[in-house]
Amino acid sequence: MRMPRSLTLLLAAVASAAALVATAPPLTDTTGPVAPIGRPVAPPAPPPPPSPAEVEARTAAVIVAIDTDAGSYRTAGTGIVLTEDGIVLSNHHVIVRGTSVSAIHQGNGATYPVEILGYDSSRDISVLRLSGASGLTPAPIAPPDGVVSVGDPVLAVGNAEGEGVPAATRGTVTALDRAITARRTTDGSTNRLQGLLEFDGPVRPGDSGGPLVDAEGRVIGVNTAGNAETDPTKPPPEVPRSYAVPIHDALRIVDQVRAGDASESVQVGPTPLLGVSVVDHPDGAEVMWVTRGTPADGVGLGIGDVVTVFDGVPVGRSRDMIARMRLLGPGDEVELVWTDESGARRTGTVVLDAGPPN
């Protein structure tokens, strides 16, 4: 009997499909186990936290040892690498009065000339650039919304005692928002600092400007001051106390300097030099010292004179004059009004020189 044509075509189609199924290679499940519907897959376990030794090694690789030549003395300090092209964060007191500054990168061993981009002496922060640097690994920074609490373990790494070799000290956070009066070991001058992190690790000279990191190795502060005893003949303090500027406070100054936004506390670019030392006086800023060969010397300012107007701004105290200088740069022309020792009113115009950070 002859089948209808439509039925023949249907059977051929079925046969072809059967042949395809029969000759296809067996399927392999490459997706892994499938969770039952309605039951979530457990996330992978987080990696274990780094050991203190790992944190120390990683941190040491993203710092520089700083050497500042101030003429009559040298200052050793530390800096934190922020960018691949060598932007570095440190303390102001590490580079103050420096006529030449260099840095050795502790990760690659290279020595770089240092350019001072700016600073805020009131917060003891400086912003530097390693000239010619590239391909550097930046230090990891704790997130802005991260919480630092009393009792948190911390690690400070720096160029302790200026030996040029990274050294670490461990401790815990003991207080927040501290205010201290810090004294420079080089010249004995003091600076009032506020809003600091306090921890119980012994930060030593040379550690200044280095990172204070959390248990994950993220920078939470810039080491600034400590009560560690540097005289080996004297016993160490019974309770070490060290202090750091919170990292995001410091980074705001970095951003301001890099944006070129000078203010009465933040110097951007080269430091201008007038050539005087001044103190408060009831009528303005009294000149206590004049450096020979400087603009102040050239215009006739002398010891005992009282500056009353500087760059068009009335001077009520020495701070007014210093703050105005922060807004100026080398080459700027400035008009002065002052009263000399005889009581005579005098005026003059100077062109500011370039000077070391102050």
C-alpha positions as CSV (number, residue, x, y, z in Angstrom):
1,M,0.0,0.0,0.0
2,R,1.3,3.4,-0.8
3,M,1.4,6.0,1.9
4,P,0.2,9.6,1.4
5,R,2.9,12.1,0.6
6,S,2.3,14.2,3.7
7,L,2.8,11.3,6.0
8,T,6.1,10.4,4.3
9,L,7.5,13.9,4.8
10,L,6.5,13.8,8.5
11,L,8.3,10.5,9.0
12,A,11.4,11.8,7.3
13,A,11.4,14.8,9.6
14,V,11.1,12.6,12.6
15,A,13.8,10.3,11.4
16,S,16.2,13.2,10.8
17,A,15.6,14.5,14.2
18,A,16.2,11.1,15.7
19,A,19.5,10.8,13.8
20,L,20.6,14.2,15.1
21,V,19.9,13.2,18.6
22,A,21.6,9.9,18.2
23,T,24.8,11.2,16.7
24,A,25.3,14.4,18.8
25,P,28.1,14.1,21.5
26,P,26.9,13.8,25.1
27,L,26.3,17.1,26.8
28,T,28.7,18.0,29.7
29,D,27.5,20.2,32.6
30,T,30.0,23.0,33.0
31,T,28.0,25.2,35.2
32,G,28.8,23.5,38.5
33,P,26.3,22.6,41.1
34,V,23.0,24.4,40.8
35,A,21.3,25.5,44.0
36,P,17.7,24.3,44.5
37,I,15.2,26.9,43.5
38,G,14.5,29.3,46.4
39,R,17.8,28.5,48.2
40,P,20.6,31.1,47.6
41,V,24.2,30.1,46.9
42,A,26.6,30.9,49.8
43,P,29.1,33.6,48.9
44,P,32.8,32.6,48.9
45,A,34.6,32.9,52.1
46,P,36.5,36.3,52.4
47,P,40.3,36.0,52.2
48,P,42.1,35.9,55.5
49,P,43.4,39.3,56.8
50,P,47.0,40.1,56.2
51,S,49.5,39.3,58.9
52,P,51.2,42.2,60.7
53,A,54.4,41.2,58.9
54,E,52.6,41.4,55.5
55,V,51.1,44.8,56.4
56,E,54.6,46.1,57.4
57,A,56.2,44.9,54.2
58,R,53.5,46.3,52.0
59,T,53.6,49.6,53.8
60,A,57.3,49.9,53.6
61,A,57.2,49.6,49.8
62,V,55.0,52.7,49.4
63,I,57.0,55.2,51.5
64,V,60.1,57.4,50.9
65,A,62.9,58.3,53.2
66,I,63.3,62.1,53.0
67,D,66.5,64.1,53.6
68,T,66.3,67.9,54.0
69,D,69.3,70.1,53.9
70,A,68.6,73.3,55.8
71,G,72.1,74.7,55.7
72,S,73.2,74.6,59.3
73,Y,71.4,71.3,60.0
74,R,69.7,68.4,58.2
75,T,66.2,66.8,58.8
76,A,65.2,63.2,58.2
77,G,61.6,62.3,57.7
78,T,59.2,60.0,55.8
79,G,56.7,60.5,53.0
80,I,53.7,58.6,51.7
81,V,53.4,57.9,48.0
82,L,50.0,59.0,46.7
83,T,50.3,58.7,42.9
84,E,52.1,56.7,40.3
85,D,53.9,59.9,39.1
86,G,55.4,60.7,42.5
87,I,53.0,63.0,44.5
88,V,54.1,62.5,48.1
89,L,52.4,63.5,51.4
90,S,54.6,64.4,54.4
91,N,54.9,66.8,57.4
92,H,55.7,70.5,57.0
93,H,58.3,70.3,59.7
94,V,60.2,67.7,57.7
95,I,61.0,70.1,54.8
96,V,60.9,73.5,56.6
97,R,63.8,75.8,55.8
98,G,65.1,73.2,53.3
99,T,67.3,74.5,50.6
100,S,67.6,71.1,49.0
101,V,65.4,68.0,49.6
102,S,65.8,64.5,48.3
103,A,64.0,61.2,48.8
104,I,64.8,57.5,48.5
105,H,61.9,55.3,47.5
106,Q,61.8,52.3,49.8
107,G,60.2,50.0,47.2
108,N,62.6,50.5,44.2
109,G,65.6,52.0,46.0
110,A,65.7,55.0,43.6
111,T,66.7,58.5,44.8
112,Y,64.7,61.4,43.6
113,P,65.1,65.2,43.8
114,V,62.1,66.6,45.6
115,E,60.0,69.5,44.5
116,I,57.9,71.2,47.2
117,L,54.5,71.9,45.7
118,G,53.0,73.5,48.9
119,Y,52.3,73.2,52.5
120,D,50.1,74.1,55.5
121,S,52.2,74.8,58.6
122,S,49.2,75.2,60.8
123,R,48.3,71.5,60.1
124,D,51.9,70.4,59.7
125,I,51.3,69.0,56.2
126,S,53.5,69.3,53.1
127,V,52.8,68.2,49.5
128,L,55.9,67.1,47.5
129,R,56.7,65.7,44.0
130,L,59.5,63.2,43.2
131,S,61.0,64.7,40.1
132,G,61.1,62.2,37.2
133,A,59.1,59.4,39.0
134,S,56.7,57.1,37.2
135,G,55.1,53.8,37.7
136,L,55.1,53.9,41.5
137,T,52.6,52.0,43.6
138,P,50.4,54.4,45.6
139,A,49.7,53.7,49.3
140,P,46.2,52.3,49.9
141,I,44.0,54.8,51.7
142,A,41.2,54.0,54.1
143,P,37.8,55.0,52.8
144,P,36.4,58.4,53.8
145,D,33.5,56.8,55.6
146,G,35.7,54.4,57.5
147,V,35.4,54.6,61.3
148,V,38.5,54.7,63.4
149,S,37.8,53.7,67.0
150,V,39.7,53.6,70.3
151,G,41.2,50.2,70.7
152,D,41.8,49.6,66.9
153,P,45.2,48.0,66.2
154,V,47.6,50.3,64.1
155,L,51.0,50.2,62.7
156,A,53.3,53.1,62.1
157,V,56.1,52.8,59.5
158,G,58.9,55.3,58.9
159,N,62.5,56.3,58.5
160,A,63.1,56.1,62.3
161,E,66.2,58.0,63.5
162,G,67.0,58.9,59.9
163,E,68.7,55.5,59.3
164,G,67.2,55.2,55.8
165,V,65.7,51.8,56.6
166,P,61.9,51.4,57.1
167,A,61.1,50.5,60.7
168,A,57.7,49.7,62.2
169,T,56.0,50.2,65.6
170,R,52.7,48.6,66.6
171,G,50.1,50.0,68.9
172,T,46.4,50.7,69.4
173,V,44.4,53.9,69.0
174,T,44.0,55.4,72.5
175,A,42.1,58.6,71.7
176,L,40.5,60.7,69.0
177,D,40.4,64.4,68.2
178,R,43.4,65.3,70.4
179,A,45.1,68.7,70.6
180,I,48.8,69.0,71.4
181,T,51.6,71.5,71.3
182,A,54.4,69.9,69.2
183,R,58.0,71.1,69.5
184,R,60.5,70.7,66.7
185,T,63.7,68.9,67.7
186,T,65.8,71.0,65.2
187,D,65.1,74.6,66.5
188,G,62.8,74.2,69.5
189,S,59.9,76.1,67.8
190,T,56.4,75.0,68.7
191,N,53.1,74.5,66.8
192,R,49.6,73.9,68.2
193,L,47.9,71.0,66.4
194,Q,44.3,69.8,66.8
195,G,42.0,67.0,65.7
196,L,44.8,64.3,65.9
197,L,44.6,60.6,66.4
198,E,46.5,59.3,69.4
199,F,48.0,55.9,69.7
200,D,50.4,54.1,72.1
201,G,53.3,53.3,69.7
202,P,56.6,55.1,70.1
203,V,57.0,57.3,67.0
204,R,60.6,58.6,66.8
205,P,62.4,61.4,64.9
206,G,62.5,60.4,61.3
207,D,59.1,58.7,61.4
208,S,57.4,62.1,60.9
209,G,55.4,62.2,57.7
210,G,55.1,58.4,57.5
211,P,51.8,56.4,57.4
212,L,49.7,55.2,60.3
213,V,47.9,52.2,58.9
214,D,45.0,49.9,60.1
215,A,45.0,46.1,60.3
216,E,44.3,45.9,56.6
217,G,47.3,48.1,55.7
218,R,45.2,51.1,54.7
219,V,46.5,54.6,55.7
220,I,44.4,56.3,58.3
221,G,46.9,59.0,59.4
222,V,50.1,60.9,58.9
223,N,52.5,60.4,61.8
224,T,53.4,63.8,63.2
225,A,54.6,63.8,66.8
226,G,55.5,61.5,69.7
227,N,57.0,61.4,73.1
228,A,59.6,58.7,72.4
229,E,62.9,59.4,74.2
230,T,65.8,59.7,71.7
231,D,68.6,59.9,74.3
232,P,69.8,56.3,74.9
233,T,71.0,57.3,78.4
234,K,67.5,58.1,79.5
235,P,64.7,55.6,80.2
236,P,61.8,55.5,77.6
237,P,58.5,57.0,78.7
238,E,56.3,54.8,80.8
239,V,53.4,55.2,78.4
240,P,54.3,56.0,74.8
241,R,52.0,58.6,73.2
242,S,52.2,59.4,69.5
243,Y,49.9,61.5,67.2
244,A,48.8,61.5,63.6
245,V,46.9,63.9,61.4
246,P,43.8,62.0,60.1
247,I,44.5,61.0,56.5
248,H,41.4,62.7,54.9
249,D,42.2,65.9,56.7
250,A,45.6,65.8,55.1
251,L,44.3,64.9,51.7
252,R,42.0,68.0,51.7
253,I,45.2,70.0,51.9
254,V,46.8,67.9,49.1
255,D,43.8,68.7,46.9
256,Q,43.9,72.4,47.7
257,V,47.6,72.6,46.8
258,R,47.2,70.6,43.6
259,A,44.3,72.9,42.6
260,G,46.6,75.9,43.1
261,D,44.3,77.4,45.7
262,A,46.5,79.4,48.1
263,S,45.0,80.7,51.3
264,E,46.2,82.4,54.5
265,S,47.3,79.1,55.9
266,V,48.2,77.1,52.7
267,Q,51.3,78.1,50.7
268,V,51.2,77.0,47.0
269,G,54.3,76.9,45.0
270,P,57.7,78.4,45.8
271,T,57.9,80.3,49.1
272,P,58.4,84.1,48.9
273,L,61.1,85.7,50.9
274,L,61.0,89.2,52.5
275,G,64.0,88.7,54.8
276,V,62.6,89.7,58.3
277,S,61.6,88.0,61.5
278,V,58.6,89.7,63.2
279,V,56.7,89.6,66.5
280,D,53.5,91.1,67.7
281,H,53.5,94.8,68.6
282,P,50.6,97.0,69.8
283,D,50.9,98.9,66.5
284,G,51.6,96.1,64.1
285,A,54.5,93.7,63.5
286,E,57.8,94.5,65.0
287,V,61.0,93.6,63.1
288,M,63.3,91.5,65.3
289,W,65.8,90.5,62.6
290,V,66.7,91.5,59.1
291,T,68.8,89.3,56.8
292,R,71.5,91.0,54.9
293,G,71.0,91.2,51.1
294,T,67.3,90.5,51.2
295,P,64.4,92.7,49.9
296,A,63.8,94.0,53.5
297,D,67.4,95.0,53.9
298,G,67.3,96.7,50.5
299,V,64.3,98.8,51.3
300,G,65.7,100.0,54.6
301,L,63.8,98.0,57.2
302,G,65.7,97.8,60.5
303,I,65.5,96.0,63.8
304,G,62.9,97.8,66.0
305,D,60.8,99.1,63.1
306,V,57.1,98.3,63.2
307,V,55.3,97.3,60.0
308,T,51.8,98.7,59.9
309,V,50.7,98.0,56.3
310,F,51.8,95.2,54.1
311,D,50.7,94.7,50.5
312,G,47.8,97.2,51.1
313,V,46.5,95.3,54.1
314,P,46.7,96.8,57.7
315,V,48.9,94.8,60.0
316,G,47.5,94.5,63.5
317,R,49.9,91.7,64.6
318,S,52.7,89.6,63.1
319,R,50.2,86.9,62.0
320,D,48.5,89.3,59.6
321,M,51.8,89.8,57.8
322,I,52.6,86.1,57.7
323,A,49.2,85.2,56.4
324,R,49.4,87.8,53.6
325,M,52.8,86.3,52.5
326,R,51.1,82.9,52.0
327,L,49.0,84.5,49.1
328,L,52.1,85.9,47.4
329,G,55.0,84.4,45.5
330,P,58.6,85.2,44.4
331,G,58.7,88.1,42.0
332,D,55.6,89.8,43.5
333,E,55.9,93.5,44.2
334,V,54.8,94.6,47.6
335,E,54.3,98.0,49.2
336,L,55.1,98.5,52.9
337,V,54.4,101.2,55.4
338,W,56.3,101.1,58.7
339,T,57.3,103.3,61.6
340,D,61.0,103.5,62.4
341,E,62.6,103.7,65.8
342,S,62.4,107.5,65.8
343,G,58.6,107.3,65.2
344,A,58.8,108.5,61.6
345,R,56.4,107.0,59.1
346,R,58.2,105.5,56.1
347,T,57.1,103.7,53.0
348,G,58.8,101.5,50.4
349,T,58.3,98.9,47.7
350,V,60.0,95.6,47.5
351,V,60.1,92.6,45.0
352,L,60.0,89.4,47.0
353,D,62.8,86.8,46.5
354,A,62.4,83.0,46.5
355,G,63.2,81.4,49.9
356,P,63.0,78.1,51.7
357,P,59.7,76.8,53.2
358,N,58.9,78.5,56.5
